[in-house]
Amino acid sequence: MKHLNHIIILLLTLTLFSCGIYSFTGASIPPGTETFQVNRFENTALLVEPGLENDFKIALEDYILNQTNLTLNPNNGDLIYEGEITDYRISPTTATSANTAAQNRLTISVKLRFLNTKKEEDDLEQSFSFFYDYPASTQLIGSVKTTAHEEIFERITQDMFNATLAKW
């Protein structure tokens, strides 16, 4: 009897996954959707950080590849991600008693246009933003900048994934 229960659970699990109904990442991918593409995210921010648009594109591609079984295509993807980096801003967040910044915040905002060629009602245009705080005594260069970008990109790409494929 115990083995029969295990077999039933295994068959039910295989059936659910093979139909594309559910995945552990929460992705809801329409049947027949096999590919995605990430177009260039043009950097239109007032403060332009060189290479940021390429780094963001790679971060989004990597996130989708790691969370789905979709194949990355340079063009003609079933799902298309594109947009602009609209803001790259450094601002003080807290002050000392001497009225100087104690902490700074890097904020990056990205406008996404998502096109689903298999299910057009899922198309989306939305802005996403996240920040990274760091001590004002530290310059935003080298490993500090790399860490800031990675943490911000991780959150923004996760939010984009949730909005487009997980529907959270």
KEKE-3310 file (N, C-alpha, C; in steps of 0.2 Angstrom, whole numbers, plus 5000, padded with zeros to 4 digits):
npx = (5004:5010:5019:5011:5005:5016:5019:5007:5008:5020:5016:5006:5013:5022:5013:5007:5019:5023:5012:5014:5007:5011:5025:5040:5045:5035:5031:5020:5018:5012:5005:5015:5024:5041:5053:5062:5067:5078:5079:5089:5091:5089:5099:5093:5094:5098:5110:5123:5129:5142:5141:5130:5118:5121:5125:5113:5104:5111:5109:5095:5092:5100:5092:5080:5083:5088:5076:5067:5062:5064:5071:5084:5083:5090:5082:5065:5058:5046:5042:5045:5057:5060:5065:5069:5082:5078:5082:5096:5102:5111:5109:5108:5103:5103:5108:5122:5126:5132:5127:5130:5131:5127:5124:5122:5111:5109:5099:5091:5080:5069:5061:5049:5044:5034:5031:5020:5020:5012:5001:4993:4986:4993:5003:5013:5017:5027:5035:5050:5059:5073:5084:5100:5109:5123:5138:5141:5154:5161:5166:5157:5163:5172:5172:5161:5152:5150:5143:5132:5125:5123:5114:5103:5100:5096:5084:5076:5075:5069:5057:5052:5051:5041:5030:5028:5029:5026:5015:5013)
npy = (4994:5006:5008:5010:5022:5030:5029:5034:5047:5051:5049:5059:5070:5070:5072:5085:5093:5090:5095:5108:5116:5119:5125:5124:5137:5145:5150:5154:5148:5150:5137:5130:5140:5142:5150:5165:5182:5195:5211:5226:5237:5252:5265:5279:5287:5302:5302:5293:5277:5269:5254:5248:5245:5234:5225:5224:5218:5205:5201:5199:5190:5179:5177:5173:5161:5153:5151:5145:5134:5139:5144:5155:5166:5176:5184:5184:5178:5169:5176:5193:5204:5221:5238:5253:5260:5271:5278:5282:5285:5294:5297:5306:5298:5298:5309:5316:5324:5335:5339:5332:5320:5303:5292:5285:5282:5272:5272:5263:5263:5255:5254:5242:5234:5221:5208:5195:5184:5173:5174:5188:5195:5195:5205:5218:5234:5242:5250:5247:5248:5249:5250:5253:5255:5263:5267:5284:5288:5280:5277:5275:5264:5251:5236:5239:5246:5236:5226:5233:5235:5222:5218:5226:5223:5210:5211:5218:5211:5199:5205:5208:5196:5190:5198:5196:5182:5174:5180:5187)
npz = (5000:5004:4994:4983:4986:4984:4971:4965:4969:4962:4949:4948:4951:4940:4929:4932:4930:4917:4910:4911:4921:4934:4943:4953:4955:4953:4941:4928:4913:4897:4887:4874:4874:4872:4871:4875:4873:4877:4874:4871:4885:4885:4892:4899:4909:4919:4925:4919:4920:4913:4904:4911:4906:4898:4908:4916:4906:4905:4918:4919:4909:4914:4926:4921:4914:4924:4932:4924:4910:4898:4883:4878:4865:4852:4844:4838:4850:4860:4871:4875:4882:4885:4886:4896:4906:4917:4928:4938:4952:4965:4982:4998:5013:5027:5040:5049:5065:5061:5050:5038:5026:5032:5027:5010:4996:4983:4969:4957:4943:4932:4917:4910:4896:4892:4881:4876:4865:4863:4871:4871:4880:4892:4890:4896:4903:4914:4928:4938:4953:4964:4978:4985:5000:5007:5017:5019:5019:5011:4994:4979:4971:4963:4972:4980:4972:4963:4971:4975:4962:4959:4970:4968:4955:4956:4964:4956:4944:4949:4953:4941:4934:4943:4940:4927:4924:4935:4941:4953)
capx = (5000:5014:5022:5006:5004:5022:5018:5002:5011:5025:5013:5003:5019:5025:5007:5007:5025:5023:5007:5016:5003:5014:5033:5042:5047:5028:5030:5014:5020:5007:5007:5018:5029:5047:5058:5062:5072:5079:5082:5093:5088:5093:5100:5091:5095:5102:5117:5124:5134:5144:5140:5125:5113:5123:5125:5106:5102:5113:5106:5088:5093:5102:5087:5074:5086:5088:5070:5062:5065:5064:5077:5086:5084:5092:5076:5059:5056:5039:5042:5050:5058:5063:5063:5074:5085:5076:5085:5102:5103:5114:5106:5109:5097:5103:5113:5125:5124:5136:5123:5133:5128:5130:5123:5120:5107:5109:5092:5090:5073:5069:5054:5049:5039:5034:5027:5019:5017:5007:4995:4994:4983:4998:5008:5014:5022:5028:5042:5052:5064:5076:5090:5106:5112:5130:5140:5143:5162:5163:5164:5153:5167:5175:5167:5155:5148:5148:5138:5126:5122:5121:5108:5098:5097:5093:5078:5072:5074:5064:5051:5050:5049:5035:5025:5027:5028:5023:5008:5012)
capy = (5000:5012:5009:5012:5029:5034:5028:5039:5054:5052:5050:5065:5075:5070:5074:5092:5096:5089:5099:5115:5119:5122:5124:5127:5144:5149:5152:5152:5149:5147:5131:5132:5145:5139:5154:5172:5186:5201:5216:5231:5241:5259:5269:5286:5291:5308:5300:5287:5273:5265:5246:5246:5242:5227:5221:5223:5213:5199:5199:5197:5184:5174:5175:5169:5155:5149:5150:5142:5129:5143:5145:5161:5168:5183:5187:5180:5175:5169:5181:5198:5209:5227:5244:5258:5261:5278:5282:5280:5291:5293:5303:5305:5296:5300:5314:5317:5330:5341:5340:5329:5313:5298:5286:5287:5277:5271:5270:5262:5262:5252:5253:5236:5232:5214:5206:5188:5183:5167:5176:5195:5199:5196:5210:5222:5239:5244:5252:5244:5251:5246:5254:5250:5259:5262:5273:5290:5288:5275:5279:5270:5262:5244:5230:5242:5247:5229:5223:5237:5234:5215:5217:5230:5219:5204:5212:5221:5205:5195:5208:5208:5189:5189:5202:5193:5175:5171:5184:5189)
capz = (5000:5004:4987:4978:4987:4981:4963:4963:4970:4957:4943:4948:4950:4933:4925:4933:4927:4910:4907:4912:4925:4940:4944:4960:4955:4953:4934:4924:4906:4893:4883:4867:4875:4873:4870:4877:4871:4881:4870:4875:4889:4884:4898:4898:4916:4919:4927:4915:4922:4908:4904:4916:4902:4896:4914:4917:4901:4907:4924:4917:4905:4919:4931:4918:4912:4931:4935:4919:4905:4892:4879:4876:4858:4851:4841:4837:4856:4862:4877:4874:4887:4883:4890:4897:4913:4918:4934:4942:4957:4972:4986:5005:5016:5034:5041:5055:5069:5058:5044:5033:5025:5035:5023:5004:4993:4975:4967:4950:4940:4925:4914:4906:4891:4891:4876:4876:4858:4864:4875:4871:4886:4897:4889:4902:4903:4921:4930:4943:4956:4970:4980:4990:5005:5009:5021:5015:5019:5006:4987:4975:4966:4964:4974:4983:4966:4960:4976:4974:4956:4959:4974:4965:4949:4959:4966:4950:4939:4953:4953:4934:4933:4946:4937:4920:4923:4941:4942:4960)
cpx = (5004:5017:5017:5005:5010:5021:5013:5005:5016:5021:5009:5008:5021:5019:5007:5013:5025:5017:5009:5011:5006:5022:5034:5043:5040:5027:5024:5016:5015:5010:5010:5023:5036:5053:5057:5068:5072:5083:5086:5089:5092:5094:5099:5091:5099:5109:5118:5130:5136:5144:5134:5119:5114:5123:5118:5103:5104:5110:5099:5088:5095:5096:5082:5077:5086:5081:5065:5066:5065:5071:5078:5087:5086:5086:5070:5057:5049:5037:5047:5050:5062:5061:5069:5076:5083:5079:5091:5104:5106:5111:5107:5103:5097:5109:5116:5123:5127:5133:5127:5130:5131:5129:5120:5116:5108:5103:5093:5083:5074:5062:5054:5043:5040:5029:5026:5016:5012:5001:4995:4991:4988:5003:5008:5019:5022:5035:5043:5058:5067:5082:5095:5109:5119:5133:5143:5151:5165:5161:5161:5157:5169:5170:5161:5150:5145:5142:5132:5122:5119:5114:5102:5095:5094:5086:5073:5070:5069:5057:5048:5047:5042:5029:5023:5025:5025:5016:5007:5010)
cpy = (5006:5013:5012:5020:5033:5034:5033:5046:5056:5053:5057:5071:5076:5073:5082:5095:5096:5093:5107:5119:5123:5121:5127:5134:5148:5151:5149:5153:5146:5141:5133:5137:5141:5144:5161:5175:5192:5206:5221:5235:5248:5263:5277:5290:5297:5306:5293:5283:5268:5257:5244:5243:5235:5222:5219:5217:5206:5196:5196:5191:5178:5172:5171:5162:5150:5148:5146:5137:5133:5143:5152:5162:5175:5187:5182:5175:5175:5175:5186:5203:5215:5233:5249:5258:5269:5282:5279:5286:5289:5299:5301:5303:5297:5305:5314:5323:5336:5342:5338:5322:5308:5291:5288:5281:5278:5268:5269:5260:5260:5251:5247:5236:5225:5212:5198:5187:5177:5169:5184:5198:5199:5201:5215:5228:5242:5246:5248:5248:5248:5250:5250:5255:5258:5268:5278:5291:5284:5277:5273:5268:5254:5239:5233:5243:5240:5226:5227:5236:5226:5214:5221:5226:5213:5205:5214:5215:5200:5198:5208:5201:5188:5192:5199:5186:5171:5174:5185:5196)
cpz = (5000:4998:4982:4979:4984:4974:4961:4964:4964:4950:4942:4947:4943:4928:4926:4930:4920:4906:4907:4916:4931:4940:4951:4960:4955:4946:4931:4917:4902:4889:4876:4868:4876:4873:4873:4874:4876:4876:4874:4879:4889:4890:4896:4904:4915:4920:4924:4918:4916:4909:4908:4912:4900:4903:4916:4913:4903:4913:4923:4914:4910:4924:4927:4916:4919:4933:4930:4915:4899:4889:4877:4869:4857:4847:4840:4844:4857:4867:4875:4879:4884:4887:4891:4905:4913:4923:4937:4946:4963:4976:4994:5008:5024:5035:5048:5059:5066:5051:5038:5032:5029:5031:5016:5001:4986:4973:4959:4948:4933:4923:4909:4902:4890:4886:4876:4869:4858:4867:4876:4877:4892:4896:4895:4901:4911:4923:4937:4946:4962:4972:4984:4994:5007:5013:5017:5015:5014:4999:4984:4969:4967:4966:4977:4977:4963:4964:4975:4968:4956:4964:4971:4959:4951:4961:4960:4945:4943:4952:4946:4932:4937:4943:4930:4920:4930:4943:4949:4961)
residu = (MET:LYS:HIS:LEU:ASN:HIS:ILE:ILE:ILE:LEU:LEU:LEU:THR:LEU:THR:LEU:PHE:SER:CYS:GLY:ILE:TYR:SER:PHE:THR:GLY:ALA:SER:ILE:PRO:PRO:GLY:THR:GLU:THR:PHE:GLN:VAL:ASN:ARG:PHE:GLU:ASN:THR:ALA:LEU:LEU:VAL:GLU:PRO:GLY:LEU:GLU:ASN:ASP:PHE:LYS:ILE:ALA:LEU:GLU:ASP:TYR:ILE:LEU:ASN:GLN:THR:ASN:LEU:THR:LEU:ASN:PRO:ASN:ASN:GLY:ASP:LEU:ILE:TYR:GLU:GLY:GLU:ILE:THR:ASP:TYR:ARG:ILE:SER:PRO:THR:THR:ALA:THR:SER:ALA:ASN:THR:ALA:ALA:GLN:ASN:ARG:LEU:THR:ILE:SER:VAL:LYS:LEU:ARG:PHE:LEU:ASN:THR:LYS:LYS:GLU:GLU:ASP:ASP:LEU:GLU:GLN:SER:PHE:SER:PHE:PHE:TYR:ASP:TYR:PRO:ALA:SER:THR:GLN:LEU:ILE:GLY:SER:VAL:LYS:THR:THR:ALA:HIS:GLU:GLU:ILE:PHE:GLU:ARG:ILE:THR:GLN:ASP:MET:PHE:ASN:ALA:THR:LEU:ALA:LYS:TRP)
# end
